[in-house]
Amino acid sequence: MRRAAPFGPNLFASVMGTGIVATAGASMPGTHVPATVVWALDAVLLAVLVVAAVRRWTPATVRDQLADPVMAQFWGAPPMALMTVGTGALLLGSDWIGLPAALAVDWTLWTLGTVLGLVTSVLVPVRMIGSGEQAASAWLMPVVPPMVSAASGALLAHHLPDGPWRQAMVLGCYALFGVSLFATMVIVPQIWQRLVRHGPGAASAVPALWIVLGPLGQSITAANLLAGVPVLPGQTAFGVLFGTITWGFALLWAAIAVVVTVRTARGGLPFALTWWSFVFPLGTLVTGTSALAARVPSAVFTGVAVVLYGVLVPAWLTVAMRTLRLWR
């Protein structure tokens, strides 16, 4: 059996990518059943990876991974994988396992993912202080989980009784939104500056440029899902205004990423697990566009969401098949 790489947190990106195909499909016409099947496969994949992690990771292994300036960034993947499966349970799995069980699964995975995501948001950047490393798109990985928590938490808030608990949940989600938003605002300009000054780097690193779409798309999703749980004045207006502005920049970045990726592919784009960067970030742009379409009835948002989802599914299939061949 051929082993391509050690077992690391980057493998959980496959759960993130598969899960976003399912959750994005929940809002697409005619895809509910196949999306539910994809969610079920993703839940099995998460279980397999968690069992493998429990068996293989020791405190020494984790310390070594956190000491690695590249692998450390991917510790943001496990919390996002947990919450993606949890959200899928609520949006899709409830048809099969029932709403009470789906809520129990989602609350459990959301809580675990949120706590772990807050740890990565602090621990990984702190360990990078003084490292002298140049900015990279992967730096966003450990700070995106709180934004996923905000979006997933908004869905859970719907199932809390109206009153102080729901208000506290929504306010907490906005705080998580802020953790990730301002960290992203600090990191993205550094990525842009490095891209302009030094170019995209090695071909294997080019897919990581797509990671920037992750916090952008997820923030659009979170802002508009939170608008659906009104406990504060102006939530809907904020969701639409922030979402539309960010959506414009996300499309700009997507266009840049496409051009850089195509140019690089002409000279050869070797497969690596970084190819999962093509999937989850694009999926967040789908969910963000769908969330905007739900707030602002617009053929533009609806049409773009459908087109993007039409790109997302074959991208996921391609990366998933290449990953299976890599590890078989």
Order of alpha helices (4+ residues) and beta strands (2+ residues): alpha-alpha-alpha-alpha-alpha-alpha-alpha-alpha-alpha-alpha-alpha-alpha
